[in-house]
Amino acid sequence: MDATIKTGFIEKWEKYFPGSELPIACFYSDSLCGAEPAALPKPGDKGYSCVFGQLAAVRAGNPRAFNGENLGCSGAIRALGFSVNAPTREEAAYLVDFLVTKEKFYQSAATVDAMMQGNPSLPARGKHLIFKRWDALGKTDTPQVVCFFADPDTVSGLHALANYDSMTPHAVLVPFSSGCNTLVGFAMKELDSTEPRAVLGGLDPSARPYMKPSLLTFSTPWPKFLGMLENMDRCFLTTTVWNILKKRGRTRANDSF
């Protein structure tokens, strides 16, 4: 991680988004990169835990490493690339029953199948998925996605910044999927695009109990993030309109979690 990029972003983030929490960066690696493996789900949790709850420690400044063993949700294991094999007949039947009958997020088995066919998981690009808060990134870390947990004012700024140099009004995706997929999975796929897009998320009702009501997520693939960083000093963030929101932001400094 280039020290100039690291410190430069912190300075600009505080200048234009005062009171907003620092983002977390994630990347795949075959080593732990100084991160502590995330704890396994406790027996009392019935073997389940949402990655949004597991990321609370990361947002507090404590790096964590995930893999197919300590992710506490089968959906996250698949969305984050640690299981990409086609589900067995029994697994597919369970998935349909869960999404259609129990959670009722999809109308039918055909809807579930079409959504999965249209959004296949990418294999994990390393043994671990490392999450670190921005200020905890080290010299040898190589961020692939930068994830913001942000209130509507901050999201509006990030959304406009992502579109500032775009030739279309579609520089930000808002896909319907699991919280972890919109936080990481979709943005990771954008790394392979010639014009990578950012991803607005945190809209999954199943994940929202693990977040404050005022927060959404906004994830940017690394090339897109670098472009946004470069544009910060030349865009609307320097105007009177944004200054109004900056003043509101200073009152939110301790209200992120």
C-alpha positions as CSV (number, residue, x, y, z in Angstrom):
1,M,0.0,0.0,0.0
2,D,1.5,3.3,-1.1
3,A,2.0,5.5,1.9
4,T,1.2,8.6,-0.1
5,I,-2.2,7.3,-1.2
6,K,-2.9,6.2,2.4
7,T,-2.2,9.5,4.0
8,G,-3.5,11.5,1.1
9,F,-6.9,9.9,1.3
10,I,-7.1,10.3,5.1
11,E,-6.4,14.1,4.7
12,K,-9.0,14.5,2.0
13,W,-11.6,12.3,3.8
14,E,-11.4,14.5,6.9
15,K,-11.5,17.6,4.8
16,Y,-14.6,16.7,2.7
17,F,-16.3,14.1,4.9
18,P,-15.7,15.2,8.5
19,G,-17.4,13.0,11.0
20,S,-17.7,10.0,8.6
21,E,-15.9,6.8,9.6
22,L,-12.9,5.7,7.7
23,P,-13.7,2.9,5.1
24,I,-12.4,-0.6,5.3
25,A,-10.3,-2.2,2.6
26,C,-10.4,-5.9,1.6
27,F,-8.2,-8.1,-0.5
28,Y,-7.5,-11.8,-1.0
29,S,-4.2,-13.2,0.1
30,D,-2.5,-16.5,0.8
31,S,-1.1,-15.1,4.0
32,L,-2.8,-13.4,7.0
33,C,-1.1,-10.1,6.4
34,G,-1.1,-9.3,10.1
35,A,-4.8,-9.9,10.5
36,E,-6.3,-12.1,13.1
37,P,-8.5,-15.0,11.9
38,A,-12.1,-14.1,12.6
39,A,-13.7,-16.1,15.4
40,L,-15.8,-19.2,14.6
41,P,-19.5,-18.8,15.2
42,K,-20.4,-19.7,18.8
43,P,-22.5,-22.8,19.6
44,G,-25.2,-20.5,21.0
45,D,-25.4,-18.9,17.5
46,K,-26.5,-22.3,16.1
47,G,-23.5,-22.2,13.8
48,Y,-24.6,-18.9,12.2
49,S,-23.2,-15.4,12.2
50,C,-23.6,-12.5,9.7
51,V,-20.4,-11.1,8.3
52,F,-21.7,-7.6,9.1
53,G,-21.6,-8.5,12.7
54,Q,-18.2,-10.0,12.3
55,L,-16.9,-6.8,10.7
56,A,-17.7,-4.7,13.7
57,A,-14.1,-5.4,15.0
58,V,-12.6,-4.3,11.6
59,R,-14.5,-1.1,11.7
60,A,-13.1,-0.5,15.1
61,G,-9.6,-0.9,13.8
62,N,-8.8,-4.6,14.3
63,P,-8.0,-6.4,11.0
64,R,-9.6,-9.8,10.5
65,A,-9.1,-12.6,8.0
66,F,-11.9,-14.8,6.7
67,N,-12.1,-18.1,4.8
68,G,-14.6,-20.9,4.2
69,E,-14.3,-22.0,7.8
70,N,-14.9,-18.9,9.9
71,L,-17.5,-17.2,7.8
72,G,-20.7,-18.0,9.7
73,C,-23.1,-18.0,6.8
74,S,-23.3,-20.4,3.8
75,G,-24.4,-17.5,1.6
76,A,-21.3,-15.5,2.5
77,I,-19.1,-18.5,1.9
78,R,-20.5,-18.7,-1.7
79,A,-20.7,-14.9,-2.3
80,L,-17.1,-14.3,-1.2
81,G,-15.8,-17.1,-3.4
82,F,-14.9,-19.9,-0.9
83,S,-17.5,-22.3,-2.5
84,V,-18.2,-22.0,-6.2
85,N,-19.2,-25.5,-7.0
86,A,-22.8,-26.0,-8.3
87,P,-25.1,-26.9,-5.3
88,T,-26.2,-30.5,-5.0
89,R,-29.8,-31.3,-5.6
90,E,-30.4,-31.3,-1.8
91,E,-28.6,-28.0,-1.4
92,A,-30.5,-26.4,-4.2
93,A,-33.8,-27.6,-2.8
94,Y,-32.9,-26.2,0.7
95,L,-31.9,-22.9,-0.9
96,V,-35.1,-22.5,-2.8
97,D,-37.1,-23.4,0.3
98,F,-35.2,-20.9,2.4
99,L,-35.3,-18.0,-0.1
100,V,-38.9,-18.5,-1.3
101,T,-40.7,-20.0,1.6
102,K,-38.9,-18.8,4.7
103,E,-37.3,-15.5,3.8
104,K,-39.7,-14.8,0.9
105,F,-37.2,-12.7,-1.0
106,Y,-37.9,-14.5,-4.3
107,Q,-41.2,-15.4,-5.9
108,S,-40.4,-18.9,-7.1
109,A,-37.7,-21.5,-7.7
110,A,-37.4,-20.3,-11.2
111,T,-36.6,-16.8,-9.9
112,V,-33.9,-18.2,-7.6
113,D,-32.4,-20.2,-10.4
114,A,-32.4,-17.3,-12.8
115,M,-30.7,-15.0,-10.2
116,M,-28.0,-17.5,-9.5
117,Q,-27.4,-18.2,-13.2
118,G,-27.1,-14.5,-13.8
119,N,-24.7,-13.8,-10.9
120,P,-22.3,-16.8,-10.5
121,S,-19.7,-16.5,-7.7
122,L,-16.1,-15.9,-8.6
123,P,-13.5,-18.1,-6.9
124,A,-11.6,-16.6,-4.0
125,R,-8.3,-15.1,-5.3
126,G,-6.4,-16.4,-2.2
127,K,-6.7,-18.5,0.9
128,H,-8.0,-15.6,3.0
129,L,-10.1,-12.5,2.5
130,I,-8.4,-9.8,4.6
131,F,-10.4,-6.8,6.0
132,K,-8.5,-3.8,7.4
133,R,-9.7,-0.3,8.3
134,W,-8.0,2.2,6.1
135,D,-5.6,3.5,8.7
136,A,-4.5,-0.1,9.6
137,L,-3.3,-0.9,6.1
138,G,0.4,-1.8,5.8
139,K,3.1,-1.3,3.2
140,T,2.7,-4.7,1.7
141,D,-1.2,-4.7,1.6
142,T,-2.8,-4.6,-1.8
143,P,-6.4,-3.4,-1.5
144,Q,-8.9,-4.7,-4.1
145,V,-12.1,-3.2,-2.8
146,V,-12.7,-0.2,-0.5
147,C,-15.9,-0.4,1.5
148,F,-17.7,2.5,3.2
149,F,-20.3,2.3,6.0
150,A,-22.0,5.6,5.5
151,D,-25.1,7.7,6.2
152,P,-27.2,9.2,3.4
153,D,-25.2,12.5,3.3
154,T,-22.0,10.6,2.8
155,V,-23.5,8.2,0.4
156,S,-24.8,11.1,-1.7
157,G,-21.2,12.5,-1.9
158,L,-19.7,9.1,-2.8
159,H,-22.4,8.5,-5.4
160,A,-21.8,11.9,-7.1
161,L,-18.1,11.5,-6.9
162,A,-18.3,8.0,-8.5
163,N,-20.3,9.6,-11.4
164,Y,-18.1,12.7,-11.7
165,D,-16.0,11.4,-14.6
166,S,-18.5,8.8,-16.0
167,M,-19.8,9.0,-19.5
168,T,-23.1,7.4,-18.4
169,P,-25.4,7.8,-15.4
170,H,-24.7,4.2,-14.3
171,A,-21.3,4.4,-12.6
172,V,-22.9,2.9,-9.4
173,L,-24.7,-0.4,-9.3
174,V,-27.6,-1.1,-6.9
175,P,-28.0,-4.9,-7.2
176,F,-30.5,-7.0,-5.4
177,S,-28.5,-9.6,-3.5
178,S,-27.2,-10.5,0.0
179,G,-25.5,-7.8,2.0
180,C,-22.1,-9.5,1.8
181,N,-22.4,-9.8,-2.0
182,T,-23.1,-6.1,-2.4
183,L,-20.4,-5.3,0.0
184,V,-17.6,-7.3,-1.7
185,G,-18.7,-9.8,-4.3
186,F,-20.1,-7.4,-7.0
187,A,-17.2,-5.0,-6.5
188,M,-14.7,-7.8,-6.9
189,K,-16.2,-8.7,-10.2
190,E,-15.9,-5.1,-11.4
191,L,-12.1,-5.4,-11.1
192,D,-12.2,-7.3,-14.4
193,S,-14.1,-4.5,-16.1
194,T,-12.5,-1.9,-18.3
195,E,-14.8,0.7,-16.6
196,P,-15.3,-0.6,-13.1
197,R,-18.4,0.6,-11.2
198,A,-19.0,1.2,-7.6
199,V,-21.7,-0.7,-5.7
200,L,-24.4,0.7,-3.3
201,G,-25.5,-1.9,-0.8
202,G,-26.6,-2.5,2.8
203,L,-30.1,-2.9,1.6
204,D,-30.5,-6.6,2.4
205,P,-33.2,-6.8,5.2
206,S,-31.4,-9.9,6.6
207,A,-28.2,-7.9,7.1
208,R,-29.7,-4.7,8.3
209,P,-30.1,-5.8,12.0
210,Y,-26.3,-5.9,12.2
211,M,-26.1,-2.2,11.1
212,K,-27.3,1.1,12.5
213,P,-30.5,2.2,10.8
214,S,-28.8,5.3,9.4
215,L,-26.1,3.4,7.5
216,L,-25.7,1.9,4.0
217,T,-22.7,0.5,2.3
218,F,-20.8,1.8,-0.7
219,S,-18.0,-0.3,-2.2
220,T,-15.5,0.7,-4.8
221,P,-13.1,-1.5,-6.8
222,W,-9.6,-0.2,-6.4
223,P,-9.2,1.4,-9.9
224,K,-12.5,3.2,-9.4
225,F,-11.4,4.3,-5.9
226,L,-8.2,5.8,-7.2
227,G,-10.1,7.8,-9.8
228,M,-12.5,9.1,-7.1
229,L,-9.5,10.1,-4.9
230,E,-7.9,12.0,-7.8
231,N,-11.1,13.9,-8.5
232,M,-11.9,15.0,-4.9
233,D,-10.1,18.4,-5.1
234,R,-11.7,19.4,-8.4
235,C,-15.4,18.4,-8.1
236,F,-18.5,19.5,-6.3
237,L,-16.9,18.7,-2.9
238,T,-15.3,22.2,-3.1
239,T,-18.6,24.0,-3.5
240,T,-21.0,25.8,-1.1
241,V,-23.6,23.1,-1.6
242,W,-21.3,20.4,-0.2
243,N,-20.1,22.7,2.5
244,I,-23.6,22.6,4.0
245,L,-23.5,18.8,4.3
246,K,-19.9,19.0,5.7
247,K,-21.2,21.1,8.6
248,R,-23.8,18.5,9.3
249,G,-21.2,15.8,9.1
250,R,-19.2,17.2,12.0
251,T,-22.0,16.3,14.4
252,R,-21.9,12.7,13.4
253,A,-18.3,11.9,14.4
254,N,-19.2,9.4,17.1
255,D,-22.4,8.0,15.7
256,S,-21.3,5.4,13.3
257,F,-21.7,2.1,15.1
